[in-house]
Amino acid sequence: MFLEENYNNSEEILQQAIKELLYANLVAQLTKDFSLANIPFYVKEDIKNKELQRLLHEKLYLLIMEKFNDYLNLLYIIDVPEKLFKGIKVTDVVEVAEQVSFLILKREFQKVRLKAKYS
């Protein structure tokens, strides 16, 4: 099960996280998983959603271009389903980074929601 809701983009996920008062948890989960992958990703707790999107996209772009093994390790740690990852349409690296950002936010939001629901 990879988020039953049909989000169209990262902005919709972030807006829903804000609406459900889970945005800070989402930011913390992202920071935690990047840390587990030994990838520096420092953001303030009160980062605005547009800025978070931009930083995540930039970080993924750099990982794809310069540290591909770290990028793959991050996807493994976050647990992005392989079938969704393989379904990305390869156009250019910028677009791939954007699509992967979306998948990462979906998965991280799912984790945050489940923790909130069952804790």
Secondary structure, DSSP 8 states (H G I E B T S, - for coil): ---SS---SHHHHHHHHHHTT-HHHHHHHHHHHHHHTT------TT--HHHHHHHHHHHHHHHHHH-HHHHHHHHHHHT--HHHHHT---S-HHHHHHHHHHHHHHHHHHHHHHHHHH-
